[in-house]
Amino acid sequence: MVKQAGMVAWLGGIAALIGLATWSGLGAVGQAVSSVGWGILLVVLARAVALAVAGVGWWLLFPSKMRPQLRTCVLLRFVREATNVLLPLAQVGGDLIGAGLLTLYAVPGALAAASVIVDVLIQAATQFLFAIFGLLALIALEASEALARSAAVGIAVATLMLAGFYLAQRRGGQRILRAIVSRLAGDREWRVLGTIDAVYQNLGVIYAARSNVIASGVVHLAGWAIGVAEVAIVFAFMGHPVGIGEALVIESLLHAVRGAAFAIPSALGAQEGALVVLCAAFGIPPEQAIALSLVKRAADLVLGVPGLLGWQMLEWGRLMPSYRRQPAREAVNPRSQSH
């Protein structure tokens, strides 16, 4: 049922994208995209740097004695992004895949899962902060009072969602999850509950290293800021240059919309509609807004295809008879520590 819902959302998003492009004028959109020319390469480069920075942010979360190689986290961050944006999955499906692949590099499963959970929360929190910066820039530019009000409401709602996501990772969330699993797991209850306890224990270890969490947040925020360059590059090559403030508003509030539309694969349709509205606040015509979205999706494709191939290579390697996984480092075991 979940897969069917994801496919329906994916197809609906594609239909919305095509509808918006047609409404904007296919010829005009095509001309706007072609005007970017080799600037698309610069967009791909900026995106690659942003993803590598996100991989560093993830790597910083691991306890120093349990930390995998930096290149491993960077590589798997590309895989996570590729599966999130190119496959008909909700935009968190790639994060689950990334956690599974991390166990191939001698990282215990409970620690891998906990690291991804915290990483997703920090990404969401820094994205939230990035959106606040965009809202402040929008107010300062006095571009659209109605848009500023809508953005403020969205940010207020996001505050509650972030708080709920964080609280779900604390002891209260653990007790609730254990109660649910106790009713649903059946004969596998003891094993599932043990896994839950191990994940929560590792969450506690990660959060206890506050300097690591703060460093990860700073790095992730820098990664979001790099995306501002994508907007500035595209419109500069289109012959409609925008200032840093305008680019900040467009990029930050676009990601806020993408975050809210996490259940729609790759935010298809939602991204395009958001860009039309955001760009209109600065007098940018809809065909150029759609062109910006298509250029961003071209970067998704250029970087995503190698990411998907890398994922398949790792999976094939795990299935090959010659494959030998390194001995897993000892995970934090909740049973081995006093409570």
ABEGO torsion letter per residue (X at the ends): XAAAAAAAAAAAAAAAAAAAAAAAEAAAAAAAAAAAEAAAAAAAAAAAAAAAAAAAAAAAABBAAABBBAAAAAAAAAAAAAAAAABBBBAAAAAAAAAAAAAAAGBBAAAAAAAAAAAAAAAAAAAAAAAAAAAAAAAAAGABAAAAAAAAAAAAAAAAAAAAAAAAABAAAAAAAAAAAAAAAEAAAAAAAAAAAAAAAAAAAAAABAAAAAAAAAAAAAAAAAAAAAAAAAAAAAGBBBBAAAAAAAAAAAAAAAAAAAABBGGBGAAAAAAAAAAAAAGBBAAAAAAAAAAAAAAAAAAAAAAAAAAAAAAAAAABAABBBBBBBBBBBAAABBX
